Amino acid sequence: MFTGIIETIGSVTQLETEQENVHITVKSDLTSELKIDQSVAHNGVCLTVVEIIEDTYVVTAIKETLEKSNIGDLKVGDEVNLERAMKLGDRLDGHIVQGHVDETGVCENIKDEDGSTVFTFEYHSKNNNITIEKGSITVNGVSLTVVNSKKNEFSVAIIPYTLAHTTFKNIEVGTKVNLEFDVIGKYVARLTEFTNK
């Protein structure tokens, strides 16, 4: 379980394919605090630490993860948002994030406003995912509040701190991002689906 509050940014230093899996080596200032079997969210995707080598660590992404997220698009040198699993008793500063990406979206527009940057993302309608005004959404692992919700589209306003300290600074129009929709909203949508049958 995560909160969507990014701790730091890591850098991909190596990618190794083994059958349908990809082993991803990440350099991070968190490495010295990690241990084998620990869960770390990478752009919002929960992956398990399988090896630690000096200031880098290795995680493995399976086929489903590679197909459902932007993890399969990573290249050496790419940056990823990192968050370790939350501790019981900690403040929940973001929202409840499972680290299970629902689908990817694409950045459609970026607009500078007074004191913030508004990013607009589009996603597929076939998955029946929804957002609501002032509801929560996770974009590349970052817990955000929806400021403009439309069918298959939403916007978020990013403050300068978040822009500087996450990979939002690297997002351009056309960039593919990982989306995890609010878990409560997903349960409500599923219940409604059963009720309407």
N, C-alpha and C positions, 0 to 999 in steps of 0.2 A: 504494500500500500504506500502511495506517495501523496504529496501535497501539491505538486506543480510549482513549487518554489525552487528555482534552479540554484544549485550550489556553486557550480563552476562550469567552465567550458573545457572540453577535452579535444585532443587532436588525433585523428586516425593516422597511425604510423605504418600499419601493415594490414593487408587483407589476404587471407589464404583460403582457397576453396577446397573443401573435402567432401566428395560426393555432392549432396544437395545443400550442404551446410557451408557457411562462411565464418571463419574465425577472424575476429576483428581485434587488432591490437590498438589500444588507446593510451596516449600519454596524457597524464593529468596530475595536478597537484594534490588530488585526493588519493593517489595510488598508495602512499605510505600508510594510509588509514584503512585500506581495504583488506579483506581476507577472502580466501577461496570459499565459494558457495554463497557469497554475499550478492544480494540483488541491487542492481544499479539501473536507473532509467536512462536510456540514451535516446535523445529526441522523443522522450515519452514512452519508449519501448523498454519494458522490463527484461533485462538480460542478466545471466548469472556469471560471476567472475570464475573462470576456470583455471587461470594461471596468472602469476604475478612475476614480472621480470624487471628488477630495478625500479625505474620510475614509470613503467608501463604495465598494463594488465591486459588480459585477453578474455573476450566473451565470444560466445558462439550463437549465431542466428540461424534458425532452421528455415526450411522452405516456406512455411506458412508466414513466418515473420517477414521474410524477404519479399513475399508477394503482397502482403497487406500494408506495408509501411515503406518509408523512403530509405530504410536501412540498406536495402539491396542496391541503392543508387550511390552509396558512399564511395568516395575515392580517397586514396592516400593524400593527406593534407587537409581534408575536410574537417570542420569543427562540428562538435555535437554538444548539445545541452546535457548536463549530468546532474542527477539527483539520487542520493542514496535513499533507501526505504526509510519511512518515518519511524521514530521510536514511540512506543506507547507513553502517554503522558506529555508529549510535546504539544505545543500549540499547533493548531491546524490553520496556518496562515493563508493557504490557498483554498483548495476544496478537495474532496475525496477523489483521488486519481488511482486507478488500478494498474496502470502501466500496460494496458492491453489496447492497442490502437484499433479503432473501429474501421477506419478507412483513411485514404489520403485525400487532400484537397489541393487546390491550386490557387496561388495568389493572383487575384484579378486586378487589384488596384492598390496603390500606396499614395497617401495624401498627407502632406505636412500640415498640421494645424497649430494653433497657438499653444505651445507647450507639450504637444503630443504628436504621434504619428498614427494615422488610421490605416490599418491593413484590412482589405476585403478579400475573403476567400470563398471559392465556389467548390461544392462537393456534389457527389452523385445522388440522384433521387432514388435509385433502385434499392438502396439500403434502408430507406425509411427513417434515417436519422434526422433529428430536429434540434433546433436551437430556439431559445426564447429571449426576449429583451431582458437584460440584466441577469440572465442565467449564466452558468459557468460553462466554459469550453477549455479543452487543453489543446494547444497548438505546439507541436514539437516539444511536448513535455512542459510547456509553460501554462500555468493556471491563469485564465483571463476571464473578463466579464464581457459578454456580448453587448454591443452598443447598437447594433442594427441587424435585426433578424428578418430574413426573407426566405422564401422557398429555395432550398439548396444553396443559400448564400448567407453570409454573416460578416460583420465587421467587428474589429476590436481596436481599442485605442491604447497605444503603448506609450508609457512615460519614458523620458530620456534614460533613466537608470536601467530599466528593463531592456531598452534598445541597445545600450552599451554593454550590458553584462550577460546577454544571451545571443544565440545565433540569429535573432531577429535582424541584427545589423547586416547579415548576409542575404536576407530574403529580397528577391526582386520579383517583378511581375513575371509570372510563369513558373516560379519556384514551387516544387511539390513539397507539401508539409504533411506531417502526421496529425490526425485528429482523433481525440478521444472525447466522445460526447458525455455529458453529465450522466452518471450512473442512475440517479433517481429518475431523470427524464427517460432513460432507456427502459426502466421497469414500467413506468406509467404508459409509455407507448406500446409496450408489449402487452400489458393488461388490456389496454383499449382495443388492441388488435384481436385478442381472444374474445372480448365482450361483443365485438361487432360481427363475429362469425355466426 
